[in-house]
């Protein structure tokens, strides 16, 4: 999954102005899921009509067919996420995913049959498409409902993960630009392989690199702090941190910035000062500054194929270091 430049800019703006960025992701999730529901119901209706005279399991025949769908789609149709299968079998190979999907579907179908035979319950789902009505019995309805639940979960996990990865570097570049840090102090273009595991790097005049981690998790998610220690990071920028997280990082000499309230971004100045990275204090209007910075960091409104914006990959050799290059300049 990928996000558009517009969405990434909106997320960064909300993070830096103390707003909840999650509404951007939830809106995308709802739109993508509802479109999937419409398309899926159309396929279900057509498949049921095409197989009205066939006594075998039409859903399995139509929706678990590897010739018609990718292994990931077959897994979803069976009621499993491909990631779950990979974790269960320690492999995501095509045949393993397909075999596991069929096995799970058969088990799920048997469970549904058993439940419906024991309980006197009757549920039917009617799909109307182009003046044609298709009725699904309780077994078919529960299979379809389960598939939709799994699909929404898969879309949700993918979007939240994508949001984190695609916002990391643009967010850090925006913070640097806001405090007028010259670009050479956060140029990501020449990172050695050993340094590419971290989300972002800051550099001082001696070219010493300071690994930075960006985490958009909510409070109580231990991954925010764990990644910092695992990767030897010096800086953590996060949406929400617990008091314990902050105490532990203070004790270990790790600088942190929590982007939760309106002026929380100002703590980044303390980080730059402590790391001896040149900067200027920001005293202007934040919204106006972001209006100027964000188009320079994310230069396209379209789908962003890379998690690293061009703004942090430009290598510049200057003869006169007394006039360092800034991403944007404020009057």
DRENTINU-217994 format. One record per residue (C-alpha): residue number from 1; y, x, z. Coordinates in steps of 0.1 Angstrom, whole numbers, always signed. Example, Ala and Ser with C-alpha at 12.3 -4.5 7.8 and 13.67 -1.06 7.14 Angstrom:
BEGIN
 num    c2    c1    c3
   1   -45  +123   +78
   2   -11  +137   +71
***
This chain:
BEGIN
 num    c2    c1    c3
   1    +0    +0    +0
   2   +36   +11    -6
   3   +70    -2    +5
   4  +101    -6   -16
   5  +132   +15   -10
   6  +150   -16    +2
   7  +125   -23   +30
   8  +125   +13   +41
   9  +163   +14   +43
  10  +163   -19   +63
  11  +137    -5   +88
  12  +158   +26   +93
  13  +190    +7   +98
  14  +174   -16  +123
  15  +159   +13  +142
  16  +192   +31  +145
  17  +212    +0  +154
  18  +189   -11  +182
  19  +173   -40  +164
  20  +136   -49  +161
  21  +124   -36  +128
  22   +91   -55  +130
  23  +105   -86  +113
  24  +107   -66   +80
  25   +69   -59   +82
  26   +60   -94   +93
  27   +79  -109   +64
  28   +61   -87   +39
  29   +28   -95   +56
  30   +33  -132   +53
  31   +44  -130   +17
  32   +15  -109    +6
  33   -11  -129   +26
  34    +1  -163   +13
  35    +0  -150   -23
  36   -35  -138   -16
  37   -45  -172    -2
  38   -32  -190   -33
  39   -50  -167   -56
  40   -82  -168   -36
  41   -83  -206   -34
  42   -79  -207   -72
  43  -108  -183   -76
  44  -129  -203   -51
  45  -122  -236   -69
  46  -130  -222  -103
  47  -162  -205   -90
  48  -174  -237   -73
  49  -168  -258  -105
  50  -186  -232  -127
  51  -216  -233  -104
  52  -217  -270   -96
  53  -252  -274  -111
  54  -266  -242   -95
  55  -285  -245   -63
  56  -283  -208   -52
  57  -255  -195   -30
  58  -226  -197   -55
  59  -202  -179   -32
  60  -224  -149   -29
  61  -231  -149   -66
  62  -195  -150   -76
  63  -176  -131   -48
  64  -201  -104   -39
  65  -206   -93   -75
  66  -198   -56   -79
  67  -192   -61  -116
  68  -163   -84  -109
  69  -147   -69   -77
  70  -141   -35   -62
  71  -162   -25   -32
  72  -132   -31    -9
  73  -128   -67   -23
  74  -166   -73   -20
  75  -164   -62   +17
  76  -135   -86   +24
  77  -153  -114    +7
  78  -184  -108   +29
  79  -162  -109   +60
  80  -159   -72   +67
  81  -131   -47   +63
  82  -141   -16   +43
  83  -127    +6   +71
  84  -151   -11   +95
  85  -180    -4   +72
  86  -169   +33   +70
  87  -168   +36  +108
  88  -202   +19  +111
  89  -220   +40   +86
  90  -199   +72   +87
  91  -193   +68   +49
  92  -173   +48   +25
  93  -194   +55    -5
  94  -195   +26   -30
  95  -232   +18   -27
  96  -231   +19   +11
  97  -201    -5   +11
  98  -218   -29   -13
  99  -251   -29    +6
 100  -234   -33   +40
 101  -214   -62   +26
 102  -244   -81   +13
 103  -263   -75   +46
 104  -233   -87   +67
 105  -228  -117   +45
 106  -264  -128   +48
 107  -263  -124   +86
 108  -230  -143   +87
 109  -243  -171   +65
 110  -274  -174   +87
 111  -253  -176  +119
 112  -231  -203  +104
 113  -262  -223   +93
 114  -276  -220  +128
 115  -244  -232  +144
 116  -239  -262  +121
 117  -275  -273  +125
 118  -272  -273  +163
 119  -238  -290  +166
 120  -229  -324  +152
 121  -197  -312  +136
 122  -186  -317  +101
 123  -157  -298   +85
 124  -148  -299   +49
 125  -121  -281   +29
 126  -107  -297    -2
 127   -89  -276   -28
 128   -69  -293   -55
 129   -60  -272   -86
 130   -46  -286  -118
 131   -56  -322  -109
 132   -91  -310  -102
 133  -105  -315   -67
 134  -132  -292   -52
 135  -148  -300   -18
 136  -164  -273    +3
 137  -189  -282   +29
 138  -187  -269   +65
 139  -207  -237   +57
 140  -186  -229   +27
 141  -154  -237   +45
 142  -162  -214   +74
 143  -171  -185   +50
 144  -138  -190   +32
 145  -118  -192   +65
 146  -135  -161   +78
 147  -127  -142   +46
 148   -90  -151   +49
 149   -89  -140   +85
 150  -104  -106   +76
 151   -80  -102   +46
 152   -50  -109   +68
 153   -62   -83   +93
 154   -67   -58   +65
 155   -32   -64   +50
 156   -16   -62   +85
 157   -33   -29   +93
 158   -24   -14   +59
 159   +13   -25   +61
 160   +19   -12   +97
 161    +2   +22   +88
 162   +22   +24   +56
 163   +55   +16   +73
 164   +50   +44   +98
 165   +41   +70   +71
 166   +69   +60   +46
 167   +96   +58   +72
 168   +90   +91   +91
 169  +108  +116   +69
 170  +136   +93   +56
 171  +144   +84   +93
 172  +146  +120  +103
 173  +167  +129   +72
 174  +190  +100   +81
 175  +195  +113  +117
 176  +202  +148  +104
 177  +228  +135   +79
 178  +244  +113  +106
 179  +251  +144  +127
 180  +261  +165   +96
 181  +232  +189   +99
 182  +233  +212   +67
 183  +203  +205   +45
 184  +188  +240   +48
 185  +180  +232   +84
 186  +157  +204   +74
 187  +145  +214   +40
 188  +108  +203   +37
 189  +103  +219    +3
 190   +88  +252   +15
 191   +65  +243   +43
 192   +33  +264   +45
 193    +0  +245   +45
 194    -4  +251   +82
 195   +29  +232   +89
 196   +23  +201   +68
 197    +3  +182   +94
 198   +35  +173  +113
 199   +58  +145  +101
 200   +89  +166   +98
 201  +103  +201  +105
 202  +137  +212  +118
 203  +148  +249  +114
 204  +173  +271  +131
 205  +192  +301  +118
 206  +163  +324  +123
 207  +141  +300  +102
 208  +120  +291  +133
 209  +104  +258  +126
 210  +103  +230  +151
 211   +76  +203  +143
 212   +87  +167  +148
 213   +66  +136  +153
 214   +78  +101  +144
 215   +59   +71  +159
 216   +69   +35  +155
 217   +42   +21  +179
 218   +51    -2  +208
 219   +50    +6  +245
 220   +16   +13  +259
 221    +1   +28  +227
 222   -10   +62  +238
 223   -11   +76  +202
 224   +27   +82  +204
 225   +24  +108  +230
 226   -11  +121  +221
 227    +0  +132  +186
 228   +28  +153  +200
 229    +5  +173  +222
 230   -23  +176  +196
 231    +1  +190  +170
 232   +22  +211  +193
 233   +53  +192  +184
 234   +87  +200  +199
 235  +104  +167  +191
 236   +92  +130  +193
 237  +113  +102  +178
 238   +98   +68  +187
 239  +106   +32  +187
 240   +94   +26  +223
 241   +82   +50  +250
 242   +69   +43  +285
 243   +85   +60  +315
 244   +53   +80  +320
 245   +56   +93  +284
 246   +91  +104  +290
 247   +82  +121  +323
 248   +53  +140  +307
 249   +73  +152  +278
 250  +102  +163  +300
 251   +77  +183  +321
 252   +63  +199  +290
 253   +96  +208  +273
 254   +92  +183  +245
 255  +124  +166  +233
 256  +123  +129  +227
 257  +145  +102  +212
 258  +137   +65  +219
 259  +152   +42  +193
 260  +153    +9  +212
 261  +189    +2  +222
 262  +221    +3  +202
 263  +232   +39  +211
 264  +198   +55  +216
 265  +202   +75  +183
 266  +229   +96  +201
 267  +202  +114  +221
 268  +194  +133  +189
 269  +225  +153  +194
 270  +210  +168  +226
 271  +179  +178  +206
 272  +199  +196  +179
 273  +220  +214  +206
 274  +189  +225  +225
 275  +172  +238  +194
 276  +204  +257  +183
 277  +207  +237  +151
 278  +243  +234  +137
 279  +256  +198  +138
 280  +287  +177  +144
 281  +290  +150  +169
 282  +291  +115  +153
 283  +320   +93  +165
 284  +325   +71  +135
 285  +313   +36  +126
 286  +275   +36  +125
 287  +270    +8   +99
 288  +296   +24   +75
 289  +279   +58   +79
 290  +245   +43   +71
 291  +259   +26   +41
 292  +267   +60   +28
 293  +236   +79   +40
 294  +207   +56   +32
 295  +213   +54    -6
 296  +214   +93    -6
 297  +181   +95   +14
 298  +163   +66    -4
 299  +177   +67   -39
 300  +157   +38   -55
 301  +152    +2   -45
 302  +118    +2   -61
 303   +83   +10   -48
 304   +83   +44   -31
 305   +53   +64   -43
 306   +59   +94   -21
 307   +64   +95   +17
 308   +88  +125   +12
 309  +122  +116    -2
 310  +138  +140   -27
 311  +167  +145    -3
 312  +146  +167   +19
 313  +128  +187    -8
 314  +158  +203   -26
 315  +158  +240   -23
 316  +193  +256   -25
 317  +203  +292   -26
 318  +239  +297   -18
 319  +259  +330   -17
 320  +284  +316    +7
 321  +267  +303   +39
 322  +301  +295   +54
 323  +301  +263   +33
 324  +267  +248   +39
 325  +254  +219   +18
 326  +255  +185   +35
 327  +235  +155   +23
 328  +267  +134   +26
 329  +302  +141   +39
 330  +323  +119   +61
 331  +361  +117   +57
***
